[in-house]
């Protein structure tokens, strides 16, 4: 038997336009910490973890280091392009943030992931 798939809706009010935000999605053991970025009708959601070191990417709750429009890992300086989550500089170059499945549902977005 495979993992359960968890789904939640993210409302536009939860993610300001062009601002990277930290969210906790789901409940209990299925809850995960994510980064979300909304640009127009598009929403991108990634696990809040550096693929190089596994550390959260917000240096304080909901606070991120940014440089030239890129997200910077405070622990090791890896830089991530926020168009696609690719690591474009620093440790882990060539890797990427782990994206979650996002689809539009009316005025909101449905986000899906497999439970642990």
C-alpha positions in Angstrom: 0.0 0.0 0.0 1.4 3.4 -1.0 1.5 6.6 1.0 -1.7 8.6 1.4 -2.0 11.8 -0.7 -2.8 14.9 1.3 -4.6 17.9 -0.3 -5.1 21.4 1.0 -6.3 24.7 -0.5 -4.3 27.8 -0.3 -6.3 31.0 -0.6 -4.8 34.1 -2.3 -4.9 36.0 1.0 -2.4 33.5 2.5 0.3 34.5 -0.1 1.0 38.1 -0.9 1.9 38.8 -4.5 5.7 38.5 -5.2 6.5 37.8 -1.6 8.0 34.5 -0.5 6.1 33.2 2.6 6.5 30.2 4.9 3.4 28.1 5.5 2.6 25.0 7.5 0.2 22.9 5.5 -1.9 20.0 6.8 -2.4 18.7 10.3 -0.8 16.4 12.7 1.7 13.9 11.4 0.9 14.8 7.8 1.8 18.5 8.3 4.7 19.9 6.3 6.5 23.3 6.2 6.6 24.9 2.8 7.7 28.0 0.9 5.1 29.6 -1.3 5.4 32.3 -4.0 2.5 33.9 -5.9 3.0 35.7 -9.1 -0.2 36.6 -10.8 -2.4 33.5 -11.1 0.7 31.2 -10.6 1.6 29.7 -7.3 4.8 27.8 -6.7 5.2 25.7 -3.5 8.3 23.9 -2.3 9.3 22.0 0.8 11.0 24.5 3.3 14.3 22.6 3.3 17.6 23.2 1.6 18.3 20.2 -0.7 22.0 20.4 0.2 21.8 20.4 4.0 18.1 19.7 4.8 18.0 22.9 6.9 14.9 25.2 6.9 15.4 28.1 4.4 13.9 30.8 6.6 16.6 32.1 9.0 13.9 33.1 11.4 10.2 32.1 11.1 9.0 33.5 7.8 12.2 35.6 7.2 14.3 34.8 4.1 17.7 36.0 2.8 17.3 37.3 -0.7 20.0 38.4 -3.2 19.3 39.6 -6.7 15.8 38.0 -6.6 17.2 34.6 -5.5 16.5 32.8 -2.2 19.7 32.3 -0.3 20.3 29.4 2.2 21.5 31.1 5.4 23.5 28.0 6.4 25.6 27.5 3.4 24.9 30.3 0.9 23.2 28.1 -1.8 21.1 30.3 -4.1 17.8 29.3 -5.6 16.0 30.7 -8.7 12.4 31.3 -7.7 11.1 30.6 -11.1 11.8 26.9 -10.9 13.6 26.3 -7.6 16.9 25.3 -9.2 20.1 25.8 -7.2 22.1 28.2 -9.4 25.0 29.0 -7.1 26.8 27.6 -4.0 26.7 24.1 -2.5 24.2 21.9 -4.3 24.4 23.7 -7.6 22.4 21.8 -10.2 20.0 20.5 -7.6 16.6 22.0 -6.8 14.1 22.7 -4.2 11.5 19.9 -3.8 8.3 21.2 -5.5 4.8 20.2 -4.5 2.0 19.6 -7.0 -0.1 22.8 -7.4 -3.3 23.2 -9.5 -5.8 26.0 -9.7 -9.2 25.4 -8.0 -11.5 28.4 -8.6 -10.0 31.4 -6.8 -7.6 29.2 -4.8 -4.9 26.6 -5.4 -4.9 22.9 -4.5 -1.6 21.6 -3.1 -0.9 17.9 -2.9 1.8 15.8 -1.4 2.4 12.2 -0.2 2.3 11.7 3.6 5.3 10.4 5.3 
